[in-house]
Structure formats: structure tokens, C-alpha cells
Amino acid sequence: MLNTLYRFARPALFALDPEDAHEATIKALERGLHPRSLGADDDVLRQKVFGLEFPNPIGVAAGYDKDARAADAVLAMGCGFAEIGTVTPRPQPGNPKPRVFRLVGDRALINSLGFNNGGHAAALARLEARKGKGGIVAVNIGANKDSTDRPGDYAKGIETFSNVASYFTVNISSPNTPGLRDLQAPAALDELLSRVMNARDRAVSQGVPRRPIVVKIAPDVAQDDIAPICDRLVAHAVDGIAVSNTTLSRDGLTDAQSTKSGGLSGRPLFRRSTVMLARVFEQTGGRIPLIGIGGIDSGETALEKIEAGATLLQVYTGLVYAGPGLIGEIKSHLARDARRRGYSDIGALRGTKAKQWAALSL
């Protein structure tokens, strides 16, 4: 039903500039104009991750709700969690427009947004206003483009949102802020994570619950760099790893918009991000929960992410092309497949094909 309705609505949205269409969608969500999930999720989808109870493993990736305007709507549509951001200490406009491009033939997007957001204070006010509503709402934190102390910006994010964030995602993988991915280098990671963890310790000492820390990495990490990056993440006892952000790769694209600069998301990212996910799963021995992101646009691709090593999943570009019905489609497919195999917990499928995925070439 939802998929049919979206097929009628999509031409109107696609007639708009992609960024204008996104803003129209967020405004609709703010006003409550969105489908609502009916009934409780199948128990097979429930998981305890980072000490948090997730009713299902599906969330919407950061970048969708940059300023915490639609977290409750995302949860109401049936997601098991929401993640707002990326949010920076000070407001910033991002890169010049146009900066979002649809690659319809490839079911993909290219964006060069550049952490456009309203800053900590605005997002904090909205999250404080929803206190008591429940649900898992994470905060994705980043650094201002002109910051002279990027690790300090991430520490500020921890300090600012510790009272309202269910967990944090430390975004060091966007390709649209010059030099940001340099923070993935082991020495830079050490400094960054030391300051982030110290900021969390200070918050805990002030009576704030210990918030889980997830680090989001790029899909373009070289094979030889995966081990040292994972070693640093394990050494700093991060609670999770998000794999992955958008890619700078343009392999296999056919759409005329493919020459635009920025990060590529959607179906063409699926293989690269899933191979990277599986390699991180193998490198960490499956000991750290992973959030699988990139190219999930069906129940089948969601299942493949879990089999490659994901505990949780996030969608974004898939929603642009398939609509909100994708959320229910994924949940139904995952629950049905787990029960067909005789499992009462979707976690039993995690990493069952990681070796096969990790061995694929990029």
C-alpha cells in the first residue's frame, strides 16, 4: 500500500531540486504528515546493543535529519532508532549549491553538502523538548569546517548532548569536509578518541549515564589500513563501528550526473560498503557491534548486510527511491527469513557470510 502511494507521490518530489524535495519531506514529517507503523515489531527483530533495547535493527542514517527536526516521526514510521546530525558546534551553511544530485538510472545520489546544520544549540533545544517521549535517538557529531581544533569540536559534542543522546556517532568519514578523513589515521584517531572518551568520562562523573560511542568510517579505506584503524578503535574500547559513509568511487555508474563531485550513496555503494563491513567484522572478530550502511534498498540487501556482519542497519538513499514502505518491507523480510531458518533472534544470522564478502575484490 505505502509503496503504491509513494509511486504516485514520487514524480512530484522528483520534479523538485533534490535538496528542496528533502526539505519538503522534513517539513511534512514535522507536521505529522507521514505513515505510522501499525502494531509491535516481531520479537525476532529485538536486540540489545550497546546496552540499549532496539525493537528492530532499522534506522535512518545521519544526514537525513541534520537538525533533530524529525526524530519522533522517524520512530513513528517504524524505525527501531533514529540518528540526528551530523551536527557541529557552530552553525554552518555547508558548501555552495547545487550540492545534491540524483542519479536516477543508478538509483543513487551524489552530495557535497559539507555538514550544513544549525549548530549544537538549535539541535539541543529540540532534543530537550522531546524528553520523556522514549525511543532511541542518537546524535552524530562532527567538526566545523574552519575549526582550529577538530578533536575539541567532537569533545564539545559529547559534552553538549550527553543528557539527551541515546548514543553518539563520531563522524570522521565525510568526504565533503576537507581533511576530515585524515582523522582516520591511527595517530590522529588516538588523539581524537582520547579526547572524546575523556569528555564522556567527565559527563559520567557529573551523574550523566554512560553513553555508547560509535565511530563512523569511510568505505574507501585502503585494505592495508583496516587493521591499524580497527586496532585503535578496539584499544579505545569504542562501543560500535558504523560502516560506512559515502564513497568517492564512481565505478560502474551510467547516469549523466555521475561526474558531479561529492560522496556517492545508494545502490552502487552496496558492494563496496558491504565488503568493507565484512572486513571490519573479520578484523574485530565480531566482538564489536557494527552498523551496516550503504545501498540498502530492499529486504534482500538488508539481510545481506546482516550476513556480512551488521548488527544494526541504516537506510537513506533507498528511502528516496522506494519510499517509507521500505522500512516495513525490510522488517518483514528479515523476520520471515529468520523464522524460516528456525531462529528466534535475528542476531543468529550476523556474520554468517562475512568470510565470503570479505574475500571479494573492490
Secondary structure by P-SEA (a helix, b strand, c coil): caaaaaaaaaaaaaaccaaaaaaaaaaaaaaccbbbbccccccccccccccccccccbbbccccccccccaaaaaaaccccccccccccccccccccccccccccccbbbbccccccccaaaaaaaaaaacccccbbbbbbbbccccccaaaaaaaaaaaccccccbbbbcccccccccccccccaaaaaaaaaaaaaaaaaaaaacccbbbbbbbbbccccccaaaaaaaaaaaaccccccccccccccccccccccccccccccccaaaaaaaaaaaaaaaacccbbbbbbcccccaaaaaaaaaacccbbbbcccccccccaaaaaaaaaaaaaaaaacccccccccccaaaaaaaccc
